Amino acid sequence: MNKTALIAAAAEMTGFTKKDTEAVLNAFTDTITKELKKDGKVQIVGFGSFEVSKRQARTGRNPQTGEEMMIGASKTPKFKAGKALKDALN
């Protein structure tokens, strides 16, 4: 399911217009992004939690040349499913 299909499904379930539903979805994702940029954590009880995982700098290899190279430290988003979501899937 892509973003357009998600908006259409949510609009149908709620009775809101697609435009209003898209605005809510954009606000939701923007809010999570802003919180993660501050190294925060977003927990939605029953659904899951979003947090930032930090990767340390490490040595890697260029697959084309085999030459060693440094891969810089980085941050990546991480999602952990909540119990209710896990239970719904099983």
C-alpha positions as CSV (number, residue, x, y, z in Angstrom):
1,M,0.0,0.0,0.0
2,N,1.4,3.4,-1.0
3,K,0.6,6.8,0.6
4,T,-2.2,7.5,-1.9
5,A,-3.9,4.2,-1.1
6,L,-3.4,4.8,2.6
7,I,-5.0,8.2,2.4
8,A,-8.0,6.8,0.4
9,A,-8.5,4.0,2.9
10,A,-8.3,6.2,5.9
11,A,-10.6,8.8,4.3
12,E,-13.2,6.1,3.6
13,M,-13.0,4.8,7.2
14,T,-13.3,8.2,8.9
15,G,-15.6,10.0,6.5
16,F,-13.2,12.8,6.1
17,T,-12.2,14.2,2.7
18,K,-9.0,12.9,1.1
19,K,-7.5,16.4,1.4
20,D,-8.1,16.6,5.1
21,T,-6.9,13.0,5.6
22,E,-3.7,13.8,3.7
23,A,-3.1,16.9,5.9
24,V,-3.5,14.8,9.1
25,L,-1.1,12.1,7.7
26,N,1.5,14.7,6.7
27,A,1.2,16.3,10.2
28,F,1.6,12.9,11.8
29,T,4.8,12.1,9.8
30,D,6.2,15.6,10.2
31,T,5.7,15.4,14.0
32,I,7.5,12.1,14.3
33,T,10.3,13.3,12.1
34,K,10.8,16.5,14.2
35,E,10.9,14.4,17.4
36,L,13.4,11.9,16.0
37,K,15.6,14.8,14.8
38,K,15.9,15.8,18.5
39,D,16.9,12.2,19.3
40,G,13.5,11.8,20.9
41,K,11.2,8.8,21.0
42,V,7.6,8.5,19.9
43,Q,5.4,5.8,21.5
44,I,1.9,4.9,20.3
45,V,0.5,2.5,22.9
46,G,-0.7,-0.7,21.2
47,F,0.9,0.2,17.9
48,G,4.6,0.6,18.5
49,S,7.5,3.1,19.0
50,F,9.8,5.1,16.8
51,E,13.3,5.9,18.0
52,V,16.7,6.8,16.7
53,S,19.5,4.2,16.4
54,K,23.1,5.4,16.2
55,R,25.6,3.6,14.1
56,Q,29.3,4.0,14.9
57,A,31.9,4.8,12.3
58,R,33.5,1.7,10.8
59,T,35.8,0.5,8.1
60,G,34.2,-1.0,5.0
61,R,35.3,-2.0,1.5
62,N,34.5,-0.4,-1.9
63,P,32.9,-3.3,-3.8
64,Q,34.2,-2.2,-7.1
65,T,37.9,-1.8,-6.1
66,G,38.2,-3.8,-2.9
67,E,39.8,-0.7,-1.4
68,E,39.2,-0.1,2.3
69,M,37.3,3.1,3.2
70,M,35.9,4.7,6.3
71,I,32.1,4.7,6.7
72,G,31.1,7.6,8.9
73,A,28.8,7.5,11.9
74,S,25.1,7.9,11.2
75,K,21.7,7.9,12.7
76,T,18.8,5.7,11.4
77,P,15.2,5.5,12.4
78,K,14.0,2.3,14.1
79,F,10.5,1.0,14.6
80,K,9.5,-1.5,17.3
81,A,6.0,-3.0,17.0
82,G,3.8,-3.0,20.1
83,K,2.2,-6.0,21.6
84,A,-1.3,-5.3,20.3
85,L,0.1,-5.0,16.7
86,K,2.0,-8.2,17.1
87,D,-1.0,-10.0,18.5
88,A,-3.2,-8.7,15.6
89,L,-0.8,-10.3,13.1
90,N,-0.6,-13.7,14.8
